[in-house]
């Protein structure tokens, strides 16, 4: 399969990639919340994502009420990695409209995460104080085996 239309988030210090094919998926700056729940464990809410294909929107009853959501797939390896909130029907959930959920099991940190200074900078943003060491380990192990990385991701989630 030829990988086309890939967006590279180079120059950014902290990015998230697809754990299966390493296509870039999101920038750390676009991370809104880590406290979401997916079908396979923890999930992150992003303001924007790249290299994804958005499926057909459909109405689903989620824990937080009725939403119109569309599955999102990695453009490169076609794995279903999460969903997009197209519409929220309850006013308290409107902030999620147009935002993206990616399940933690499909994410891996890239680039600047390996660099100590960047690591420190991200840590100081208080978004990653808890799991940063696990992620570093995951990043290291995944270079040898995708399956191994997935198992580790499950453990972390
Ligand atoms: Zn992928």
Boltz pocket constraint, residues with backbone or C-beta under 6 A from the ligand:
constraints:
  - pocket:
      binder: B
      contacts: [[A, 18], [A, 19], [A, 20], [A, 21], [A, 22], [A, 23], [A, 74], [A, 75], [A, 76], [A, 77], [A, 78], [A, 79]]
      max_distance: 6.0
